[in-house]
Amino acid sequence: MCDETDRPLGGVSGAGQRPRTWARALGLVVLAALSIAAVAAASASVAAIPSPGHADRGSGLAAPLQNVVRPEASAHAAEGSSTTTTQPLGRSVSYQAAAVAGGRAIPPLAVALHTSPSSTLTTTTIHTPTSGVGSGAFVGRKGTLLTYEGAPFRLIGINAPQLATYYPVNGGCGAQIDPAAFFASLPPHTAVGVGFQQDETVNATTGARDWRGLDRVVQAAEQSPTRPLLVVSLANQGGICDANVWKGSAWYTSGYRTPQNDLDNTPRQSYLDYMQSVVARYRDSPAIAMWEPVGEPEASDCLPGYVGPQCYGHGTCPADAASVLRQFFDTVGERIHAIDPNHLVGDGVLGGTQCGWTGPGPALVDGSPGIDVLTYHDYTAETAPPVPPALNERLTLASELGKPLVIGEVGMDAGTAPGCASKAERAQEMTAKLSADVSVGLAGFMLWAYGGAPSQLPGCDYYLMDDDPTMTLLRGSAGDMWPGR
């Protein structure tokens, strides 16, 4: 067994990659708290609550395209005090949370999780989104290339995992942002990473299934003249806004088939049932680019006394972790393919030394016919060359497997605190990375992460506000990455 008890927080170490999961998770909570304050102040207006930050880690008119079928388709531990933060709707749950990110301590914060006063989960029937402009256009792949509208294509964009937050309906997961306005601000066909965790589909007042938070995002994307492309994560490893359930080896073996409750014992569907419902609901939407079954999956088992995201850095790695993950992707990935032949499935992988992803593990897991696209998350701007060694390893594997590789997250903290890089320096680093990653043939590059309206948050963080120089880079480059434009 590989003991992960002393592994750096965030589930990864080595290979020049710095752990970021806790930092991003706590950043989401900061932005959620700021958004909650905005809700209280605005009291009634919810159309465009400024998002002074965000989240847990974050296009143009064209003719319909011929879908390219995939070959195998048909195939931190600083101690902090425990306090409670109240969500505007529903009850709140708190647990002790603090972290260290890249040697910088992050102040302890209460993590507010959505729970519902209802003891049962029922279904709220509402209108299913319909296709908008460009109906029938889907992202496909041909070998190591992604394709769109019959041509090679790169997913260039940004993560905004909080977009499904909709406080009139759900408990939220980060700051509420107007998705239509956000999409309108982006270049044509920008990729946008979003989190569609199960908690975002539970009505915070009634406890019933309520799709309006997710529908709001998909409908806005379908109807936007910029036609953004959504990379949808259906769950996350640490359980943030996802029933607070850590996903260990038992979960990846069979637990994903079993209903699990959050800390207030609010019933939830099993992951498998929920996943199938979401995929079936949006399978015909041209706004979806790709599904990710779990964000940053690893099969480590949490030590006693820790729950949810506290488990990062407090676990052990079973010897059969890679086999467990392979079995999971074989089952879940192929189930997604069966329900939805239109969209690709990505592995959502962080890269580095997560449990199950060392040695021969990546080749075994990513060789699954349930996986179409490989990913890598890059937080090495300050410590490694633009194309770090671990990324080169992922590139080699992608080439061997004949599958595209996408940088699903690329980020760097910046701000005004002593010793922190400036936002202008971050933009320079991201420019260098984008150029280098395109030159080596990567199929995508997605920044971490959108924060919302301009705001002067103290310290250093990964969030990109509307006036951030890196957002200028995105808005000037995303459309240019499409070959032939």
N, C-alpha and C positions, 0 to 999 in steps of 0.2 A: 504493500500500500504506500502511496505517496502522501506523506503527512502534510496537510495544508494549513495546519494550525498557525504557523508563523508566516504564512504567505502574505505579501502586502495586500492591503485592502483594495477591493475592486476586482479581485479574482485573477489578477495577472501580475507577473513579474518577469524580469529578464527580457532579453531581446530588445532592450532599449525602450520598452513600452512602459509608461508610468500609469499606475492605477488611478482610475477616475470615477468609478461607479458611485462611491459614497459621496464624493464631492458633487456630482451631478444630481444625485438624489436629494441632497440637502438644499441644493440650489433650487430645485423644484418647490421645496417647501417654503423657502424664502419668498418666491414669486407667488405661490399660492396665498401666503399670508398677506402680501401686498394687494393681491387681487381681491381677497376677502374684504380688506379695508375699503377698496374701491366700490365693492358691491354695497357695503353698508352706507357709504357716503352717497352713492347714487340712488340707492334704495329701489328705484323702479327701472331705470334705464339699463338694458342689458345688451343692446345692439352692438356697442363697441366700447367695452371696458378697457381702458388702456392697460397693457400688460407691462409693468415695470420690470419684468423679468420672467423667468420660467423654471424649469422642468428637470426631470429626473436624469438626466445625463449631462435637436433638436434638431408664359408659354403661348402660343399663337394659333390662329385658325389654320387648319390643314385638311386635306382630303382624307376620307376614310382609308384605312390601310388594310393590306392583306396580312393576316396574322402569320407569323413564322412559328411553326410548331417545333417544340423542343424535340431533340432526337429520341429521348427515352420517354416522352410524354405519351400518354395513353399507356406515357410515362411522367480602519483607519482608527484607530482605536483609542483616541483620547477620551477620557471619561467625562460625561456631562450629566447634568441633572435632568430629572424627568418632570415635564410640565405638560399642560394640555392646551392645544389650540383648537378653537371651535370653528367648525365650518358653518357657512351661512344656512345650510340645510342639513338635516339629519344630525346624528350624534357624532361625537369625535372619540378617537382612541389615541392615546399617546404611548410612546415608549421611549426609553433612553436612547438618544442619538447624538453622536459626535463623530468627527472624522479627522483624518490627516490626509491631505492631498499634496503630493509632491513636496513634503516637508513643511507645508504651511498648515497650521492648525485651523480648522473651521469651527467656529463657536458652536456649542451644543444647541440644538434646536428641537422643539417638539415636532413630531411628525403626525399630522392629522390625517386619519384615514377615514374614508367614507363608510358609514354603516347606516343601515336602515332600521327604523323602529318596527318594521313589519317582520313577522315570523315566517312568512311564506313568500315565494317568488312566483309571480304570475306574469302573464304576457300582456303587454299593452299593444294593441293593434293600431298601427298608423300606416300611412302611405309609404310604400317602398320607393326609393329614389329611381327616377327614370333617366335614361341616357340623354345627354345634351348634344352640343355641337360635336361632330366627329364621331358619332356613334359607330361602334364596330372597330375602333382603333385600339390595338393592344400592344404592349411591349412584349417582344418575343426574344428568342436568342438563336444564334447560329454559331455553333462552336463556342469560342471564347468571346464572341461579340454579342452585345445586345442589339436589337433591331427595333425600329419604329417606322411605320409608314413605308415599309419595304426597304429601308436603308439602315446602315450601321448607325448606332446611336449611343451616346453616353448619358447616364443619369447624373446630371450636375445639379446640385441643389443644397438644401438645408433641412435639418431636423427641426420640427416644431411639435414635439410629442404631446403637448398640452392642448392641442386644437379641439379635442373632443370635450374639454371642460365647458359645461353649459349650466351655470348655477341655477337657472330656473327649473332644471330637471334633475341633474345628477349632483353628486358631492364634489365633483371636480378633481382634477389632478394637475395642479399648476394654475397659472393665471388664465382667465378667460380672454380670448382673442377673437375678433371678428374674422372668421375664415375667408369670407368673400373679399373683404378689404385687403387682407394679407395676400391672397392669391392674385388680386389685381395689381399689387405692387411688384410682382415678380416678372422676370422675362418669360417668353413663351416656353412651355414644356419644362418648367423647372420641377425637379424631383423634390418632394416634401415628405420627410419621415414623420409618421404620426403613430400615436399609441391608442389602440382600440382595446384596452384591457376590459375585463368583464365589469368591473365596478362602475365604468362609465356608462353602462347600459341599465343601471338599476335606479329607478326613481327614488330620490332621497326622501321623499315624503311618504310614499305608499309602499315602497319595497318591490313594486311590480317591474317587470321587464319594460324598459322604455328606450326605444332606439333613437330618440330625437337628437341626442348629443352626437351620435355617429352620423345619422342622416344629414344633419346640418353641415357637417364637413364634406361628405361625399356629394351632396347636392350642390354646395358652393363650388366645388371643384369641377363638377360636370357642367355647370352653367357659366363658369368663368371664361371670358374670351382668351385668357392666357393658357387655358387647358393644362393646369399642373398635373403631375403624375404622383400618386400617393404610394409610398412604401409603408405598408401597414404591419406594425408589430402587434400580435394578438395576445401577448403576455410578456412578462419580464421575469428574469431569473430570481430577483429578490422579493417579488410579490408586492412592489409598490403600486398602489391603486389596483391591486390584483389579489385581493383577499389576504394580503400580508403573508402569503404562503411561499416559503423557500422551496425551490424545486431540487430535491436531492435525487439520489439514484433510485429510491423507491418510487418517487413521483414519476420519473422518466420510464420506469419499468411498467407500472400499472396505475399509479396514483392519479395520473391525468385523466383516467376514466371514472374517477370517483368524485362526487360532489364534496366540496370543502368549504368550511365557513371561515369568516374572518374573526378578528378578536372579539367581536360582539356577538358571535354565533349567528350572524345573519346568513341564511342559506344562499348558496351559489350553485349554479349548474356545474357539472364536471367540465374540465377544460375541453375535453373532446366534444361534448354536446355544444358548448358555447362556440368553439371554433367552427363547427359545422354550420351553426346558425348564421354566423357572421359571413362566412365564405359564400354560403348559398344566397344570402341577402344581396351581396354586391358582386356576384360573379359576372354579371353582364355589364358592369360599369366600366367605361373606358377611362375613368379617372383613376382606377387602381393600376399601379405598375407592377407590384409584387407583394406577396405575403411573406412575413417572417413569423413562423410559429411561436418562437420564444426569443426575446432579446438577450443576447450574450449567454447562451445556454452552457451550463457545466453540470456535471453529475456529482459534485461533492456533497457529502453528508454533514449537516449542521451539528455542531456539538451541543450537548444539553445546556439549557439556560439562555439560548439565543433564539430569536425568531425573525422571520422575514429578512430584511436587508442587514440586520445585525449579524447574520451568518457569514457575510463576506469576511474572509480572513479567520474564521472560526469553524473550520471543518476538516474532514479527512476525505481522501480520494480513494474510492474502491479500485481494486486492480482491474476490474472489468468495466470501468467508466466509459471507455470509448465504445465498447460493444453495446452498452446500455443506450448510449446516445444514437448509435447507428440503428438500433431496433426502433427507437422512438421516431426517427426521421423516416425510416422505411414505412412505418404505419401512418403517421400523421401527414407526411408529405404526399404520399400516394393517395390518402383520403382527400386531401385538398385537390389534387389533380383530378380525381374522379368526380368531385362536385363541380369543379371549376377548371375546365380545359383552357380557359382564356388567359389565365395569369400564371406567372412564374412563382416559384418558391425559393426564398433565400435562407441561408443557414443562420443569419443573425450573429455570426461569431465575432468575438472580441479579438482573438488572436493572442499569441504569447503562450503562457503556461497555465491556462485554465485547466481544471480537472477534465480529463478526457480528450484534451487537445494537444498532448505532447507526444513525442516519438512517432510511432506509426498511427496514432489516433486520428489526426486530420485526414489522412488518406482513406482510412476506414470509414469515418463518418461522412465525409464529403463525397465519397464514392456512392452514397445512397442514391437510388433512382428517385427518391423523394425530394432531392435537392437539385435545383437548377442553377443557382447562383451562389458563389462564395462571397463572404464579406471579410472585412478587416477594419478594426477601429484604431485610429492613429492619434495618439496624444504625445508624440515625440518631438514636436517642433523645436523645443529648447535643448534637446539632448541627443539628437541623432540627425543624420543627413535627411534630405527631403524624402528619399526612398529608403527607409530603415531596413536593416537585415531581416527582421521578422516579416516585413512586407514582401521582400524578395522571395522568401520561403513560400509565402502564400501564392505569389505569382507563378512560381515553378509548379506547385501543386495544381493550380487552376489550369495551366497549360497541359499538364499530364492527364488531367481528367477531361479536358476539352470543355470547360465551363467558364463563364465570365467571372471576373473578380471585381467587386465594388467596394470602395472605401465607404462603408456605411456611416461612419462618424469620423470626423477629423476636427480636432479642437486644440485650443491653447488658451490658458488663462491670461488675462490682461486687466489692467486697471491702474489705479493711482497709488496703491499702497507701496511702501518702500520695498525695493527689490523686485517689483512686479514689472513685467514688460508693458510698454504702452500699447494702446489700441492700434496706433499706426504701425508699430513693430509687428504686432500680430498680423495685420493685413499684409505686410511684406512677407512674413513667413508663410502665410496661406497662399500667397501668389506663387512663391517658389515651389511649394508642395503641389499646387494644382498643375503647374507647368511640367514638373518632373513626373507626376503620376500619369498625366496624359501621354507623355513621351514614351513611357514604358508599356503602354497599352492597357491601362486599367479601364474598366467599363463604367466606372462611376466614381463620384467624389461628392460627398455630402457633409456639409459643415455642421458642427455642433456649436451652438444651437440658437434658434431664434428666441429673443426675449420680449419683443414688443416695442411699445412707444419709447422714445428717448428718455433715459433716466440715469441719474448719477448714483448708482449703487456704490457703496464704499468697498474698499478692498480689491481683490482680484477675483475674477470669475470668467466662466466660459461663454457667457450669454451675449448674443449679438443683438443690440438694440437697432432701431431703424436708422439711426444716424451713425452707426459704427462703420469705420472704413472697410471692414471686411464685408459688410452688406453691400457696399459700393462695388467691391470686387465681384460679388455674386451677381448683382444686377447688370454688370457690364460683361460678364463672361458666360453665363449659363447658355444663352442662345448661340454664342460663338462656338461652343463646343460641339455643336451639331455639324458633322462633316458636310461640306458643300454649301454652308451658309456664309 
